[in-house]
Amino acid sequence: MMTAPVRTVVAHSRMHSLQLLDTSPSLLSKAARSTMVTAGIGALLFLLILIIGFKIKILWIAFPLSLYLFGQLFVYSNHIKALRKQRLYFDPQQGDVFVQQTDGKELHFNIFHDVKSVSEVKSVQKNRDMLYGYYKLHLRQGQVVIPYLIEQNPEPVNKQFFDCLQANFRIVVESRLFPII
């Protein structure tokens, strides 16, 4: 009666309970807008330093600040690339997580049994209303990196996933100036 192998049928039935962990388009546009404003301010400050800095030498103190503001554009593009590189699915009842990567690799693990530790890398300060960073899940078979852009999505399944991480693991937090994935 069954034309597909049992393993395939079980995998398909398991996929129905998995829910996509993703970010919203409005959150992405908000992140893009705030990053572009910050990078624009950094570029204008850089130009101002180049033009007026020769006359007033004290303005060269603001040079690192302009580079930092402009560098937020690179952090944003890095996080968007990491977000598009993989798709995460989560089953809140079983704790199963399925990761599909664009290069064809797939990873399946249980959040309660297969995760050894969780670390968090976050930016030193917010970029307007956006805090860049990521979670790194250390598994038995490798690691998974989850950008903050997924956590900041107000969908219930995203909240359940990150609440599960907070409740079950001691998360080691590290702050960096540029949290590049």
C-alpha positions in Angstrom: 0.0 0.0 0.0 2.8 2.4 0.7 4.9 3.4 -2.2 7.5 5.4 -0.3 9.9 4.0 2.1 8.9 4.2 5.8 11.8 6.5 6.5 10.5 9.1 4.0 7.0 9.0 5.3 8.3 9.6 8.9 10.4 12.5 7.7 7.5 14.1 5.9 5.2 13.8 8.9 7.9 15.2 11.1 8.3 18.2 8.8 4.6 19.1 9.3 5.2 20.0 12.9 8.3 22.1 12.2 7.7 25.8 12.0 10.0 28.3 10.2 12.2 30.6 12.3 12.6 33.7 10.2 12.7 37.4 10.4 10.0 39.7 9.1 10.3 42.0 6.1 9.4 45.0 8.3 12.3 44.2 10.7 14.7 43.9 7.7 13.6 47.2 6.3 13.9 48.8 9.8 17.4 47.4 10.1 18.4 48.5 6.6 17.0 52.0 7.2 18.8 52.5 10.6 22.1 51.0 9.2 22.0 53.3 6.1 21.4 56.3 8.3 24.3 55.4 10.6 26.6 54.6 7.6 25.5 57.9 6.0 26.4 59.8 9.1 29.7 58.1 9.2 30.5 58.9 5.6 29.5 62.6 6.1 31.6 62.8 9.2 34.5 61.3 7.3 34.1 63.8 4.5 33.9 66.6 7.0 37.1 65.5 8.7 38.9 65.3 5.3 37.7 68.8 4.3 37.9 70.7 7.6 40.4 68.5 9.3 43.4 70.0 7.6 42.5 73.4 9.1 41.3 72.3 12.5 43.6 69.4 13.6 41.4 68.5 16.6 38.7 67.0 14.3 41.0 64.1 13.5 39.9 62.7 16.9 36.5 61.9 15.3 38.1 59.8 12.5 37.7 56.5 14.4 34.1 57.3 15.2 33.4 57.9 11.5 35.0 54.6 10.6 32.9 52.8 13.3 29.7 54.3 12.0 30.5 53.4 8.4 31.5 49.9 9.5 28.0 49.2 10.6 27.1 48.8 7.0 29.5 45.8 6.8 28.0 44.3 9.9 24.5 44.6 8.5 25.5 43.0 5.1 27.2 40.1 7.0 24.1 39.4 9.1 21.8 39.5 6.0 24.2 37.1 4.2 24.1 34.7 7.2 20.3 35.0 7.4 19.9 34.1 3.7 22.4 31.3 3.9 20.3 29.0 6.0 16.6 28.3 7.0 15.7 27.2 10.4 12.7 25.1 11.4 11.7 24.4 15.0 9.2 21.9 16.5 8.2 23.5 19.9 6.6 20.2 21.2 9.6 17.9 20.5 12.4 20.4 20.5 13.6 19.3 17.1 15.5 21.8 14.9 16.0 21.3 11.2 18.6 23.6 9.4 18.6 23.8 5.6 21.6 25.6 4.1 21.7 27.0 0.6 24.7 24.8 -0.3 22.4 21.8 0.1 23.6 20.7 3.5 21.0 19.8 6.1 21.4 19.4 9.8 18.8 17.9 12.2 19.2 18.0 16.0 17.2 18.1 19.2 17.6 21.2 21.3 17.4 19.2 24.5 19.7 16.4 23.7 22.2 17.5 21.0 23.2 21.0 22.1 26.3 21.0 24.3 26.5 24.7 24.9 25.2 28.1 23.7 27.2 31.3 23.4 26.1 34.7 22.4 28.1 37.4 20.7 26.5 40.9 20.7 27.5 44.3 19.6 28.9 46.8 22.2 26.0 49.2 21.5 22.8 49.5 19.6 22.7 50.9 16.1 19.8 53.2 16.6 17.1 50.7 17.5 18.9 47.6 16.2 21.3 45.4 18.2 23.4 43.2 16.1 24.7 39.9 17.3 24.2 36.2 17.1 23.8 33.0 19.0 26.2 30.1 18.4 24.8 26.7 19.2 27.6 24.2 19.8 26.4 20.8 18.8 27.9 17.3 18.8 28.1 17.4 15.0 29.2 21.1 14.6 27.7 24.4 15.3 24.8 26.6 14.1 24.9 30.4 14.1 21.6 32.2 14.5 21.6 36.0 13.9 19.7 38.4 16.3 17.5 39.4 13.3 15.6 36.1 13.9 15.3 36.7 17.6 13.9 40.2 17.1 11.0 38.9 15.1 7.9 38.9 17.3 6.4 35.7 15.9 5.4 33.2 18.7 7.5 30.3 17.4 10.6 32.5 17.4 9.8 33.6 21.0 9.3 29.9 22.0 12.7 28.9 20.5 14.7 31.6 22.2 12.8 31.2 25.5 13.7 27.5 25.3 17.4 28.4 24.8 17.3 30.9 27.8 15.5 28.4 30.1 17.7 25.3 29.3 21.2 26.7 28.8 23.6 28.9 30.6 24.5 31.3 27.8 28.0 32.8 27.7 27.8 36.4 26.5 30.6 38.1 24.7 30.6 41.7 23.5 32.4 42.8 20.3 32.7 46.1 18.5 31.8 44.4 15.2 29.9 41.1 15.7 30.9 39.6 12.3 29.5 36.0 11.7 
